[in-house]
């Protein structure tokens, strides 16, 4: 057998293997990016549900806590600021809404008749369910982002990621360090 032919076959086989690896890696990056987008979309759906619930909750509290206007305005302002923004901005605004809702429930604690109101209790229950769903969707989103970012940053797949313009995605993180502290529960 001609040595030139053998070398040609070996080179062709190596090139084919490299092309197959590149295609597989590219497709994996597409799949991971799509999972990240799906995870963000799922979180966004729950955030929208919470967004729609907030005015009802605020209206119920307003009836009982007329002099707490500043807290109620913060809740509405945080809610309204998250409309039509990039995913990165939405993740940041999400922390502000969570903080404003904690303030709202702190105000509600001062009004025993409000805590006994069935509308308020129902809205609070719905919000707790949505918060649970949001927490789960955040975990899923962060898991997807972690897999995607690792694939984009590790060699040799980082080469395909760079060539295909696959950019790192932001993780959902808590902005306010005080939110990481243990909650003090008193009776």
N, C-alpha and C positions, 0 to 999 in steps of 0.2 A: 504494500500500500504506500502511496505517495505521502511523504512526511508533510508536505504543504497542505494536502487534503485533510489530514488528521488535525493539523493545527487550525485549519479553517473550520472544521466541524466543532472543535473544542471552543473556539472563539464564538461561533454562532450559538452554541448551546449556552455559553455564559451570558451572552447578550440576551437571549430569549429568557433565561432565568431572571436576569436583572429586570427586564421589562415586565415579566409576570409579577415579580415582587413589587415593583413600583405601582402596578395596577392594583394589586391587592392592598397595598398600604394606602393608596389614594382613596379607594373605596371604603376602607376602614375609617379614614379621617372624615369622609362624607357622612358615614353612618353615625359616628360619634358627634359630629357637629349637629346633625339632625336631632339626635337625642337631647342635646343641650337646648336646642330651640324648642323642642317639645316640652322639656322640663320647665323652661321659662314660661311657655305658654300656659301650662297647667297652673303654675304659681300665679300667673297673671289673671287667670279665670277666677281663682279664689280671692285674689286681691280686689277684683271687680265686684264680686259678691259682697265683700266687706264694704267696699266703696259705696255700693247701693244701700247697704244697711245703715250706715252711719247717720244719714239725715233723719231716719226714723228714730234712732236712738237719741240723737241730740234733741229732736222735737219733744220726745217724752221727758227727757231730763229738764228741758227748758221750762216746762209747766210747773215743775217743783222747785227749781233752783234759778229763779229769775236773776238773782244778784251774782251768779257765777258766769256772767257773760264772757269774761276774758278766757276762761277755760274752754267754753263752748266755741268761741271764735277760733281758738287755736286748733281745735279738732276739725272744724270746717275748713280752715285755711290749709291745714296739712292734707286733708282729703282733696281739696281742689288743686293743690300744687302738683299732684301726681298725674294729672291728665296729659296725655299725648307727649310722652317723653321717651328718650332712649332707654333701653334696658338698664344701663348703668345708672342713669338718673332715677329710674323707677326703684331700683334696689336701695338707693340712698334715701329717697322719699319714704319708702316703706318703713324705715326706722323711725322717722318723724311721726308717722301715723300711729305706730305702735305706742310711742311715748305719749302722744295726745290722748289715746284711748285709755291708757293707764291713769292719766290725770282725770279723765271723765269718770272713771269708775271710783276713783278716790273721792270725787265730789259726791257721787251717788251714795257712798257710805255714810255721808253726813245727813242723809234724809231717809229715816226709817220708813216713812209712808211711800217713798219712791221704791225702796227695795221690796215693798209688799205689793206694788202695782204689777198686775199680771202682764200688761203690755211690756213693761220694762223687763220683767223676768223672762218673758218669751224672747225679746230682742237680745237680751244678755245671753240666753242659752244658744240662740242662733249664732251670735258672735263667737261664743266659745267653740262651737263646732267648726266654724269657718277658721278660727285661729289654729285649731288642731290640724285642719286640712292644709292651711298655709304652712305650718311647721313641717308637715310631712312632704309637701311639695318642695320646700326649700332644701330638705335633705336629699330628695331625689335629684333636684337641679344641681346641687353641689356635687353629688356623686357623679353625675354625667359630665360636669365641667372638669372634675378632677381627672377622669379617664381621658377626656379629650385633650386637656392641657398636657398631661404626661405624654400622650402619644405625639403631640406637637413638639415637645421639647427633647424627647429622647432620640438618640442616634440609633439607627439610621433613618427612622421615619421623619425626623426633623428636616431632613433634606427635601423630602416630598412635600412636607408642610410648608416649607419656605417657598418652594417652586410653585405650589398651588395657592399661595397667599392665605393659608389657614392661620388666623390670628387667635391668640389666647383669649379666652372668655373670662369675665370677672366672676368670682365666687360671691355668694351672698354672705356678707359679714355684718356683724354688729358694729355700728359706728361709735356708739356711746359706751365707753368702758364701764360706766356704772351699771349698765344692763347685764354685765357678766357676773356681778356680785350676787351672793346668796340673798334670797328674799327673807326678810325678817317677818315671821308670822307671830302675831300676838292675839291673845284671847282675853 
